[in-house]
């Protein structure tokens, strides 16, 4: 029997609706006390001193770059497998994105590839916790310290994950989060920056609010990246559920881990050598080659099972090729990794019936 299984589904109920309605009744719906409360609760959860709520994840990442005084010719190292915003925010600042290969098994930025690309013009590295799996923070932090460059963590996909028993959000000097609809907690859109640096916090808080030092006193070029209290009230309710969300997604991931290895030519996610936990933003399997991958995706779609192929590597994107001089031969590792992966349905409310339907469908397709 065919059933519909989405790749992701938000974990929301009437509590979010009540919270938003309460904010509406208060008469204050733009950025205010509720937003500040959300910032404080979020910072406490991740173990950071400060949090800055913004209107989306791209704005959060852009704000992180504003911690630097970038000029034309400055270089920012970024991974090949990531969402386009990681590239875009560097261009916003008239800096130069330097793309490096991603790891073929965990899809994260590869430290050995970073070392090859550092120059005297390198000002920052943006590491991305792909699929909710933390990258190797300690190794990359050592690289940054040695070369006096800033580490920015694009943690859009890893809220709720841990690295060596520390929650993602307080490990790098700056973390950027997203609250898009498919993230572990959502506000529809929305984002957050976390940091332990008070000077950076004050600077970015000012920049996100039109560069205001005080009301109508604009001292630097700023942006309107404010989060509204409506969204923040939604976020506060979501934040209460994060423990439950992580438990449920871990349960679903563990079930896939148990059943999928029984199917020939399926590789399940592999944890790195360092100690970490995943947020399970995605559950990513790997196939022998692109032909088999694409065939499986097509057949699963016919059965009502939604999947994703992650983000096509940056070096393949037209906008990137129009801006940078791209030699695709430099990116064989990350292209090889991307060409074999599939993101399977995983969300807090996924049922055993739905998971078994996904697993049995894969098994039947792979046997044919």
DRENDO-1510 file (C-alpha; in Angstrom, 1 decimal, always signed):
<recs>
REC; n; res; u; v; w
REC; 1; UNK; +0.0; +0.0; +0.0 .
REC; 2; UNK; +1.4; +3.4; -1.1 .
REC; 3; UNK; +1.7; +6.0; +1.7 .
REC; 4; UNK; +3.1; +9.5; +1.6 .
REC; 5; UNK; +6.3; +10.1; +3.6 .
REC; 6; UNK; +7.8; +13.7; +3.5 .
REC; 7; UNK; +11.5; +14.2; +4.0 .
REC; 8; UNK; +10.9; +16.6; +6.9 .
REC; 9; UNK; +8.0; +17.9; +8.9 .
REC; 10; UNK; +7.9; +20.6; +11.6 .
REC; 11; UNK; +7.1; +19.5; +15.2 .
REC; 12; UNK; +4.4; +22.1; +16.1 .
REC; 13; UNK; +1.1; +22.1; +17.9 .
REC; 14; UNK; -1.4; +24.5; +19.5 .
REC; 15; UNK; +1.2; +25.8; +22.0 .
REC; 16; UNK; +2.9; +27.8; +19.2 .
REC; 17; UNK; -0.5; +29.2; +18.1 .
REC; 18; UNK; -1.4; +30.2; +21.6 .
REC; 19; UNK; +2.0; +31.9; +22.1 .
REC; 20; UNK; +1.7; +33.9; +18.9 .
REC; 21; UNK; -1.8; +34.9; +19.7 .
REC; 22; UNK; -0.7; +36.0; +23.2 .
REC; 23; UNK; +1.9; +38.2; +21.6 .
REC; 24; UNK; -0.7; +39.7; +19.2 .
REC; 25; UNK; -3.0; +40.5; +22.2 .
REC; 26; UNK; -0.1; +42.3; +24.0 .
REC; 27; UNK; -0.1; +44.9; +21.3 .
REC; 28; UNK; +3.7; +44.7; +20.6 .
REC; 29; UNK; +4.5; +42.5; +17.7 .
REC; 30; UNK; +7.8; +43.9; +16.4 .
REC; 31; UNK; +11.2; +43.3; +18.0 .
REC; 32; UNK; +10.9; +43.7; +21.8 .
REC; 33; UNK; +10.8; +41.9; +25.1 .
REC; 34; UNK; +9.8; +38.5; +23.7 .
REC; 35; UNK; +12.7; +38.5; +21.3 .
REC; 36; UNK; +15.2; +39.4; +24.1 .
REC; 37; UNK; +13.7; +36.5; +26.1 .
REC; 38; UNK; +14.2; +34.1; +23.2 .
REC; 39; UNK; +17.8; +35.3; +22.8 .
REC; 40; UNK; +18.6; +34.6; +26.5 .
REC; 41; UNK; +16.9; +31.2; +26.5 .
REC; 42; UNK; +18.7; +30.2; +23.4 .
REC; 43; UNK; +22.1; +31.4; +24.6 .
REC; 44; UNK; +21.6; +29.4; +27.9 .
REC; 45; UNK; +20.7; +26.2; +26.0 .
REC; 46; UNK; +23.8; +26.3; +23.9 .
REC; 47; UNK; +26.1; +27.5; +26.6 .
REC; 48; UNK; +27.0; +30.8; +25.0 .
REC; 49; UNK; +27.1; +34.2; +26.8 .
REC; 50; UNK; +25.2; +36.1; +24.1 .
REC; 51; UNK; +22.7; +35.4; +21.3 .
REC; 52; UNK; +21.4; +37.8; +18.6 .
REC; 53; UNK; +18.1; +36.9; +17.0 .
REC; 54; UNK; +17.7; +37.8; +13.3 .
REC; 55; UNK; +15.1; +37.3; +10.5 .
REC; 56; UNK; +16.7; +34.4; +8.8 .
REC; 57; UNK; +19.8; +32.1; +8.7 .
REC; 58; UNK; +21.5; +34.0; +5.9 .
REC; 59; UNK; +21.3; +37.2; +7.9 .
REC; 60; UNK; +22.8; +35.4; +10.8 .
REC; 61; UNK; +25.8; +34.2; +8.7 .
REC; 62; UNK; +26.2; +37.6; +7.1 .
REC; 63; UNK; +26.3; +39.2; +10.6 .
REC; 64; UNK; +29.1; +36.9; +11.5 .
REC; 65; UNK; +31.2; +38.2; +8.7 .
REC; 66; UNK; +30.5; +41.7; +9.8 .
REC; 67; UNK; +32.6; +40.9; +12.9 .
REC; 68; UNK; +35.6; +41.4; +10.5 .
REC; 69; UNK; +36.5; +44.5; +8.6 .
REC; 70; UNK; +36.8; +42.9; +5.2 .
REC; 71; UNK; +38.0; +44.6; +2.1 .
REC; 72; UNK; +38.3; +43.6; -1.5 .
REC; 73; UNK; +40.9; +40.8; -1.9 .
REC; 74; UNK; +40.4; +39.3; +1.5 .
REC; 75; UNK; +39.7; +35.6; +1.4 .
REC; 76; UNK; +37.2; +33.4; +3.2 .
REC; 77; UNK; +37.6; +29.7; +3.0 .
REC; 78; UNK; +34.3; +27.8; +2.6 .
REC; 79; UNK; +33.4; +24.1; +1.9 .
REC; 80; UNK; +32.2; +22.9; -1.5 .
REC; 81; UNK; +29.1; +21.1; -0.2 .
REC; 82; UNK; +27.0; +23.7; +1.5 .
REC; 83; UNK; +23.9; +25.9; +0.8 .
REC; 84; UNK; +24.5; +28.9; -1.5 .
REC; 85; UNK; +24.2; +31.4; +1.3 .
REC; 86; UNK; +27.6; +30.4; +2.6 .
REC; 87; UNK; +29.0; +31.7; -0.7 .
REC; 88; UNK; +26.6; +34.6; -1.0 .
REC; 89; UNK; +27.5; +36.3; +2.3 .
REC; 90; UNK; +31.2; +36.4; +1.3 .
REC; 91; UNK; +30.2; +38.2; -1.9 .
REC; 92; UNK; +28.0; +40.6; +0.0 .
REC; 93; UNK; +31.2; +41.8; +1.7 .
REC; 94; UNK; +33.2; +42.1; -1.5 .
REC; 95; UNK; +35.6; +39.4; -0.3 .
REC; 96; UNK; +36.7; +36.4; -2.2 .
REC; 97; UNK; +35.3; +32.9; -1.5 .
REC; 98; UNK; +37.9; +30.2; -1.6 .
REC; 99; UNK; +36.1; +26.9; -2.0 .
REC; 100; UNK; +37.7; +23.7; -0.7 .
REC; 101; UNK; +36.8; +20.0; -1.0 .
REC; 102; UNK; +34.4; +18.4; +1.5 .
REC; 103; UNK; +35.0; +15.1; +3.1 .
REC; 104; UNK; +33.7; +12.2; +1.0 .
REC; 105; UNK; +32.2; +10.4; +4.0 .
REC; 106; UNK; +30.9; +13.0; +6.5 .
REC; 107; UNK; +30.5; +15.8; +3.9 .
REC; 108; UNK; +32.1; +18.4; +6.2 .
REC; 109; UNK; +34.9; +20.8; +5.4 .
REC; 110; UNK; +38.2; +18.9; +5.3 .
REC; 111; UNK; +41.1; +20.3; +7.4 .
REC; 112; UNK; +43.8; +19.0; +5.1 .
REC; 113; UNK; +42.1; +20.8; +2.2 .
REC; 114; UNK; +41.9; +24.0; +4.2 .
REC; 115; UNK; +45.7; +24.0; +4.8 .
REC; 116; UNK; +46.3; +23.9; +1.1 .
REC; 117; UNK; +44.3; +27.0; +0.5 .
REC; 118; UNK; +45.4; +29.4; +3.3 .
REC; 119; UNK; +47.3; +32.5; +2.1 .
REC; 120; UNK; +48.3; +35.8; +3.6 .
REC; 121; UNK; +44.9; +37.1; +2.5 .
REC; 122; UNK; +42.9; +34.5; +4.4 .
REC; 123; UNK; +40.7; +36.2; +7.0 .
REC; 124; UNK; +38.3; +33.6; +8.1 .
REC; 125; UNK; +37.1; +30.0; +7.6 .
REC; 126; UNK; +33.4; +29.1; +7.5 .
REC; 127; UNK; +32.9; +25.6; +8.7 .
REC; 128; UNK; +29.5; +24.0; +8.1 .
REC; 129; UNK; +28.0; +21.3; +10.3 .
REC; 130; UNK; +26.5; +19.4; +7.3 .
REC; 131; UNK; +23.4; +17.3; +8.0 .
REC; 132; UNK; +23.7; +18.1; +11.7 .
REC; 133; UNK; +27.2; +16.4; +12.1 .
REC; 134; UNK; +29.7; +18.7; +13.8 .
REC; 135; UNK; +32.9; +19.4; +11.9 .
REC; 136; UNK; +36.3; +18.9; +13.6 .
REC; 137; UNK; +36.3; +22.1; +15.7 .
REC; 138; UNK; +39.5; +21.5; +17.6 .
REC; 139; UNK; +41.6; +20.8; +14.5 .
REC; 140; UNK; +40.2; +23.8; +12.6 .
REC; 141; UNK; +40.5; +26.1; +15.7 .
REC; 142; UNK; +44.2; +25.2; +15.9 .
REC; 143; UNK; +44.6; +26.1; +12.2 .
REC; 144; UNK; +42.9; +29.5; +12.8 .
REC; 145; UNK; +44.9; +30.2; +16.0 .
REC; 146; UNK; +48.2; +29.5; +14.2 .
REC; 147; UNK; +47.3; +31.8; +11.3 .
REC; 148; UNK; +45.4; +34.4; +13.2 .
REC; 149; UNK; +42.2; +33.9; +11.3 .
REC; 150; UNK; +38.6; +33.8; +12.5 .
REC; 151; UNK; +36.5; +30.6; +12.6 .
REC; 152; UNK; +32.8; +31.1; +11.9 .
REC; 153; UNK; +30.6; +28.1; +12.3 .
REC; 154; UNK; +27.6; +27.7; +10.0 .
REC; 155; UNK; +25.5; +25.7; +12.4 .
REC; 156; UNK; +22.2; +26.1; +10.6 .
REC; 157; UNK; +21.7; +22.3; +10.5 .
REC; 158; UNK; +23.2; +21.3; +13.9 .
REC; 159; UNK; +21.1; +22.9; +16.6 .
REC; 160; UNK; +20.9; +20.2; +19.4 .
REC; 161; UNK; +24.2; +18.5; +18.4 .
REC; 162; UNK; +27.2; +18.2; +20.6 .
REC; 163; UNK; +31.0; +18.2; +20.1 .
REC; 164; UNK; +33.0; +16.6; +22.9 .
REC; 165; UNK; +30.1; +17.0; +25.3 .
REC; 166; UNK; +29.6; +20.7; +24.5 .
REC; 167; UNK; +26.5; +21.9; +22.7 .
REC; 168; UNK; +27.0; +23.4; +19.3 .
REC; 169; UNK; +26.7; +27.1; +19.7 .
REC; 170; UNK; +29.5; +28.0; +22.1 .
REC; 171; UNK; +32.6; +26.3; +20.6 .
REC; 172; UNK; +33.6; +28.6; +17.7 .
REC; 173; UNK; +34.0; +32.4; +18.2 .
REC; 174; UNK; +30.7; +32.8; +16.2 .
REC; 175; UNK; +27.9; +30.4; +15.3 .
REC; 176; UNK; +25.1; +31.1; +12.9 .
REC; 177; UNK; +21.8; +29.2; +13.2 .
REC; 178; UNK; +18.7; +28.9; +11.0 .
REC; 179; UNK; +15.1; +28.4; +12.0 .
REC; 180; UNK; +13.7; +27.5; +8.5 .
REC; 181; UNK; +10.8; +25.1; +8.4 .
REC; 182; UNK; +12.9; +21.9; +8.1 .
REC; 183; UNK; +15.3; +22.7; +10.9 .
REC; 184; UNK; +15.1; +21.1; +14.4 .
REC; 185; UNK; +13.3; +24.1; +15.8 .
REC; 186; UNK; +11.6; +26.4; +13.4 .
REC; 187; UNK; +9.9; +29.8; +13.3 .
REC; 188; UNK; +9.2; +29.5; +9.5 .
REC; 189; UNK; +12.1; +31.8; +8.9 .
REC; 190; UNK; +14.5; +33.3; +11.4 .
REC; 191; UNK; +18.0; +32.8; +12.7 .
REC; 192; UNK; +20.4; +33.4; +15.6 .
REC; 193; UNK; +24.1; +34.3; +16.1 .
REC; 194; UNK; +25.8; +33.1; +19.3 .
REC; 195; UNK; +29.1; +34.3; +20.7 .
REC; 196; UNK; +31.1; +34.6; +24.0 .
REC; 197; UNK; +32.7; +37.9; +22.9 .
REC; 198; UNK; +30.9; +41.0; +24.4 .
REC; 199; UNK; +32.5; +43.4; +21.9 .
REC; 200; UNK; +31.3; +41.4; +18.9 .
REC; 201; UNK; +27.9; +41.0; +20.5 .
REC; 202; UNK; +27.5; +44.8; +20.9 .
REC; 203; UNK; +28.8; +45.5; +17.4 .
REC; 204; UNK; +26.5; +42.9; +15.7 .
REC; 205; UNK; +23.5; +43.9; +17.8 .
REC; 206; UNK; +23.9; +47.4; +16.5 .
REC; 207; UNK; +24.5; +46.4; +12.8 .
REC; 208; UNK; +21.4; +44.2; +12.7 .
REC; 209; UNK; +19.3; +47.2; +13.8 .
REC; 210; UNK; +20.2; +49.7; +11.2 .
REC; 211; UNK; +23.5; +50.6; +12.8 .
REC; 212; UNK; +21.8; +52.4; +15.7 .
REC; 213; UNK; +23.8; +53.2; +18.9 .
REC; 214; UNK; +20.6; +54.6; +20.3 .
REC; 215; UNK; +17.2; +55.4; +18.8 .
REC; 216; UNK; +17.8; +57.3; +15.5 .
REC; 217; UNK; +21.4; +57.7; +16.3 .
REC; 218; UNK; +23.0; +55.7; +13.4 .
REC; 219; UNK; +26.8; +55.4; +13.7 .
REC; 220; UNK; +27.7; +52.6; +11.3 .
REC; 221; UNK; +26.2; +51.1; +8.1 .
REC; 222; UNK; +23.5; +48.7; +9.3 .
REC; 223; UNK; +20.8; +46.4; +8.1 .
REC; 224; UNK; +17.2; +45.6; +9.1 .
REC; 225; UNK; +17.8; +42.0; +10.2 .
REC; 226; UNK; +15.6; +42.2; +13.3 .
REC; 227; UNK; +13.4; +39.3; +14.4 .
REC; 228; UNK; +9.8; +40.1; +15.4 .
REC; 229; UNK; +8.2; +39.2; +18.7 .
REC; 230; UNK; +5.7; +37.1; +16.8 .
REC; 231; UNK; +8.4; +34.9; +15.5 .
REC; 232; UNK; +10.3; +34.9; +18.8 .
REC; 233; UNK; +7.2; +33.7; +20.7 .
REC; 234; UNK; +6.9; +30.8; +18.3 .
REC; 235; UNK; +10.6; +30.1; +18.8 .
REC; 236; UNK; +10.3; +30.0; +22.6 .
REC; 237; UNK; +7.7; +27.3; +22.4 .
REC; 238; UNK; +9.9; +25.3; +19.9 .
REC; 239; UNK; +12.9; +25.7; +22.3 .
REC; 240; UNK; +10.9; +23.9; +25.0 .
REC; 241; UNK; +10.6; +20.9; +22.7 .
REC; 242; UNK; +14.3; +20.5; +21.6 .
REC; 243; UNK; +15.1; +17.7; +24.1 .
REC; 244; UNK; +12.1; +15.7; +22.9 .
REC; 245; UNK; +12.9; +16.5; +19.2 .
REC; 246; UNK; +16.5; +15.2; +19.6 .
REC; 247; UNK; +15.3; +12.0; +21.5 .
REC; 248; UNK; +12.8; +11.2; +18.8 .
REC; 249; UNK; +15.2; +11.9; +15.9 .
REC; 250; UNK; +17.9; +9.8; +17.5 .
REC; 251; UNK; +15.4; +7.0; +17.9 .
REC; 252; UNK; +14.5; +7.2; +14.2 .
REC; 253; UNK; +18.2; +7.4; +13.2 .
REC; 254; UNK; +19.0; +4.4; +15.3 .
REC; 255; UNK; +16.3; +2.4; +13.6 .
REC; 256; UNK; +17.7; +3.2; +10.2 .
REC; 257; UNK; +21.1; +2.3; +11.5 .
REC; 258; UNK; +19.8; -1.1; +12.5 .
REC; 259; UNK; +17.8; -2.0; +9.4 .
REC; 260; UNK; +19.5; -0.3; +6.4 .
REC; 261; UNK; +22.9; -2.2; +6.6 .
REC; 262; UNK; +20.9; -5.4; +5.8 .
REC; 263; UNK; +20.5; -4.0; +2.3 .
REC; 264; UNK; +23.4; -4.5; -0.1 .
REC; 265; UNK; +25.2; -1.4; -1.4 .
REC; 266; UNK; +23.8; +1.0; +1.2 .
REC; 267; UNK; +26.2; +2.9; +3.4 .
REC; 268; UNK; +24.7; +4.5; +6.5 .
REC; 269; UNK; +26.1; +7.7; +8.1 .
REC; 270; UNK; +29.5; +7.3; +9.7 .
REC; 271; UNK; +30.5; +9.2; +12.8 .
REC; 272; UNK; +34.0; +10.8; +12.7 .
REC; 273; UNK; +36.8; +9.7; +15.0 .
REC; 274; UNK; +36.3; +12.6; +17.5 .
REC; 275; UNK; +33.5; +12.5; +20.0 .
REC; 276; UNK; +30.2; +14.1; +18.9 .
REC; 277; UNK; +26.5; +13.7; +18.5 .
REC; 278; UNK; +24.4; +14.6; +15.5 .
REC; 279; UNK; +21.3; +16.7; +15.5 .
REC; 280; UNK; +20.0; +14.4; +12.7 .
REC; 281; UNK; +18.9; +17.3; +10.6 .
REC; 282; UNK; +19.3; +14.8; +7.7 .
REC; 283; UNK; +19.8; +11.1; +7.6 .
REC; 284; UNK; +22.2; +10.6; +4.7 .
REC; 285; UNK; +22.9; +7.3; +3.0 .
REC; 286; UNK; +25.4; +6.7; +0.2 .
REC; 287; UNK; +25.1; +4.6; -2.9 .
REC; 288; UNK; +27.8; +3.0; -5.2 .
REC; 289; UNK; +27.4; +5.6; -7.9 .
REC; 290; UNK; +25.2; +8.4; -9.3 .
REC; 291; UNK; +23.2; +6.1; -11.7 .
REC; 292; UNK; +22.0; +3.9; -8.9 .
REC; 293; UNK; +21.4; +6.9; -6.6 .
REC; 294; UNK; +19.3; +8.7; -9.2 .
REC; 295; UNK; +17.3; +5.5; -10.0 .
REC; 296; UNK; +16.6; +4.9; -6.3 .
REC; 297; UNK; +15.4; +8.5; -5.9 .
REC; 298; UNK; +13.1; +8.2; -8.9 .
REC; 299; UNK; +11.6; +4.9; -7.7 .
REC; 300; UNK; +11.1; +6.2; -4.1 .
REC; 301; UNK; +9.3; +9.2; -5.4 .
REC; 302; UNK; +6.9; +7.0; -7.3 .
REC; 303; UNK; +6.2; +5.2; -4.0 .
REC; 304; UNK; +5.4; +8.6; -2.3 .
REC; 305; UNK; +8.7; +8.8; -0.4 .
REC; 306; UNK; +10.2; +12.2; -0.5 .
REC; 307; UNK; +14.0; +12.5; -0.5 .
REC; 308; UNK; +16.7; +15.2; -1.0 .
REC; 309; UNK; +20.0; +15.2; -2.7 .
REC; 310; UNK; +21.5; +17.8; -0.4 .
REC; 311; UNK; +23.0; +20.9; -2.0 .
REC; 312; UNK; +24.8; +20.6; -5.3 .
REC; 313; UNK; +28.5; +21.4; -4.7 .
REC; 314; UNK; +29.2; +25.2; -5.0 .
REC; 315; UNK; +31.6; +24.7; -7.9 .
REC; 316; UNK; +28.7; +23.4; -10.1 .
REC; 317; UNK; +26.4; +26.4; -9.5 .
REC; 318; UNK; +26.1; +28.9; -12.4 .
REC; 319; UNK; +26.3; +32.0; -10.1 .
REC; 320; UNK; +29.6; +30.7; -8.6 .
REC; 321; UNK; +31.1; +29.9; -12.0 .
REC; 322; UNK; +30.1; +33.4; -13.2 .
REC; 323; UNK; +32.1; +35.0; -10.3 .
REC; 324; UNK; +35.0; +32.6; -9.8 .
REC; 325; UNK; +37.4; +30.9; -12.1 .
REC; 326; UNK; +36.4; +27.4; -11.4 .
REC; 327; UNK; +38.4; +24.3; -12.3 .
REC; 328; UNK; +36.0; +21.4; -11.6 .
REC; 329; UNK; +39.0; +18.9; -11.5 .
REC; 330; UNK; +39.9; +20.5; -8.1 .
REC; 331; UNK; +36.7; +19.3; -6.6 .
REC; 332; UNK; +36.5; +15.6; -7.5 .
REC; 333; UNK; +36.3; +14.5; -3.8 .
REC; 334; UNK; +33.3; +16.5; -2.9 .
REC; 335; UNK; +31.5; +15.9; -6.2 .
REC; 336; UNK; +32.1; +12.2; -5.8 .
REC; 337; UNK; +30.5; +12.4; -2.3 .
REC; 338; UNK; +27.5; +14.4; -3.4 .
REC; 339; UNK; +26.8; +12.3; -6.5 .
REC; 340; UNK; +26.2; +9.2; -4.3 .
REC; 341; UNK; +24.2; +10.6; -1.4 .
REC; 342; UNK; +20.5; +10.6; -0.6 .
REC; 343; UNK; +18.8; +12.3; +2.4 .
REC; 344; UNK; +16.0; +10.0; +3.7 .
REC; 345; UNK; +12.9; +11.1; +5.6 .
REC; 346; UNK; +13.6; +11.9; +9.3 .
REC; 347; UNK; +11.6; +14.1; +11.6 .
REC; 348; UNK; +10.4; +13.9; +15.2 .
REC; 349; UNK; +6.9; +12.5; +14.3 .
REC; 350; UNK; +8.0; +9.8; +11.9 .
REC; 351; UNK; +6.4; +6.5; +12.7 .
REC; 352; UNK; +7.8; +3.0; +12.6 .
REC; 353; UNK; +5.2; +2.3; +9.9 .
REC; 354; UNK; +6.6; +5.1; +7.8 .
REC; 355; UNK; +10.2; +4.1; +8.4 .
REC; 356; UNK; +9.5; +0.5; +7.6 .
REC; 357; UNK; +7.8; +1.6; +4.4 .
REC; 358; UNK; +10.9; +3.5; +3.5 .
REC; 359; UNK; +13.3; +0.7; +4.3 .
REC; 360; UNK; +11.2; -2.0; +2.6 .
REC; 361; UNK; +10.8; +0.2; -0.5 .
REC; 362; UNK; +14.6; +0.7; -0.7 .
REC; 363; UNK; +15.1; -3.0; -0.3 .
REC; 364; UNK; +12.7; -3.9; -3.1 .
REC; 365; UNK; +14.2; -1.3; -5.5 .
REC; 366; UNK; +17.8; -2.4; -4.8 .
REC; 367; UNK; +17.0; -6.0; -5.4 .
REC; 368; UNK; +15.5; -5.4; -8.8 .
</recs>
